Amino acid sequence: MTNLTLFSQIISKLDRIKFGKLVKEGQTDKHQKGYNSWTHLVSMLFCQFAKSQSVRGISNGLRSATGNLNHLGINKAPSKSTISYQNKHRDWKLFRDYYYHLLKSLGQQAAFKQVKFKIKSKIFLMDSTTVSLCLSLFDWAKYKTSKGAVKLHTLLDNDGNMPAYVNITDGKTADN
């Protein structure tokens, strides 16, 4: 059984064919040895998801996941100096163009039509969820003897999906 990480599942959703076409058009892999544009993209995405503060964090983080690098489409974890050099010298326009491609294919389109209801009065959507909290930090959020929680009730305006009303109650009412 293969242990796929959440990060590798996210990377698998990316369109590598389109990325390869953009790399060919921009010739961003020309004269590169071992550290191609895809590895650079995966490294920068890892930086964002892992909230890395430095190139050392990126390099060490990818190096610690050596068993899963083949699922990410890269052979080995890049070194700190390689990441730093590529951040300085690789053309950023490749990543901008790929971002706009992903926005069109995966994101919400501006041309998305909102369903119009034939109801003349204003429509509100109501949702509620229980948010678990650590009882030792939030002693006021009583839920169970060893667990804390609050219940968040939200009333959304259908026209703009903005909250019209939010009510937070203690965890005692969370089961109701």
N, C-alpha and C positions, 0 to 999 in steps of 0.2 A: 504494500500500500504506500502510495506517495503522499507525503505530508506537504501540501501546498499552503503557503502562507497567504494571508489576506492581501498583502502587497503583490504577490505574484498573480493572484486572481484579478487584481485591478489592472496590472500590466497586460494581462492576456486580453483585456477588452480593447486595447489600443490597436489601431489599424496600422500594422507594420508595412503593408504594401504601399499605402499612401505615404508613409514616412520615408520609405525607400525611394519613392519617386521624387519627393522633395529634396532628399539628399543628392540624388543624381542631378536634378535641375540646378541646385545651388553649388554642387561639387564640394560639399563640406567635408567629405572623407578623402579628398585628394591630398596625397602626401602624408596621410596619417598612418601610423604603425601601431596596430594593436588596440587603440582607443578610438573606436568609431563613434559616429553620431548617436547611434542607438544606446551604446554604453553611457554616453554623456547624458542622454535624456533619462535613462533609468537612474543614474547617480543623482541627478538633480531632483527627480521625483522622490527618490528615497530621502533626500535632504528635507523635502517639504513634509513628507509623511512622518518621518522620525523626529522632526523639529530639531535637526542638527544645527549646532551653533558654529561649526567650523568644518574645514575640509578634512580634518582629522576624524571628526565624528562621522562624516560620510564614509571615508575609507575604512575605518574600523568597524562601522556598522555593517557595511557590505561584506567585509572580510569575515565577520562573525557568522554570516549566513552562507558559508561556502557550499553547503549541500544544496541550497536552493537557487544558486546563481544560474544554473542551466535553465530553470523555469522562467527566469527573467530575460533570457536571451543573451546573456553575457558570459564570457569564459572565465574571467577572474576579476576580483575586486581591484579597482584602480588605486594607485598610490596617491598620497596627498599631493605630491608635486605634479603628477599628471592631471589631476582634477583642477588644480590651480592654473596650470598652463592652458588647459583647454577652455576654462572659464574666461581667460584673458584673450585667447586667440580665435576661438571658434565663432563663426558668424551667428549672431543672435536671431537673425531674421528667419532662419530655419525653424526655430522653436515658436516664433510668433506665427508663422504660416501654418504650422502643425496645430497650434492652439485654435486658430480660426477654423481649420478643418474639423477638429474634434467638437468644437462648439456647434457646428452645423450638423454633425452626425449624431452626437450624444446629448448635447445640451438642449435647452428649451429654445425653440425657434421664435423669432419675432413675429413670424407669420402664423403662429399658433392661434387658432380660432377658439375663443372661449365660448362655451355652450351658453346660448341665450335661452332663458326660460320665458314662457309666456305667462308669467305671473307679474302683476303690476306692482305688488308690494315688495319691499326690500327683503332680500334673502340673507339670512344669517346661518352660519354653520357652527354647531357646538361640538366641542371635544373636551375630554377630560383624561388625564393620565396621572398615575401615581409615580412620584419621583422618590427613589430610595435615598436615604441620607444616613450618614454615620451618626449614631446616637451619642457617641462620646464627644463629637464636635458640635452637634446640634441637639442639645438636651431638651429643647422646647418642642422638637418634632416627634412626639410620642406616637408610636405605631404598635410595636410589640415590646416585649420586655428587653430584647437585645437589639432592636432594629428601629430606626427612625424613618419617617416618610412624610411627605406633604402631597396633597392632591391639588393639581393645577387644572382649573376649569377655564376654558378659553372660548370666547364667542368671536367668530371670524366674520368679517363683512365679505360676502361673496364677490362684490365688485372689484375689490383690490386685494383680497386675501390678507387684509390687515386686521389685527385684533381690535375689536370694538370694546371688549370687556374681558378682563382677566381677574380671576378670584383664586386665591391660594388659601386652602384650608389645612388644618393639621391632619396628621395621619390617622387619628382616631376615626375620622369620617371617611377614610380611604376605602374601607370595605363596603360602604353603602352604595 
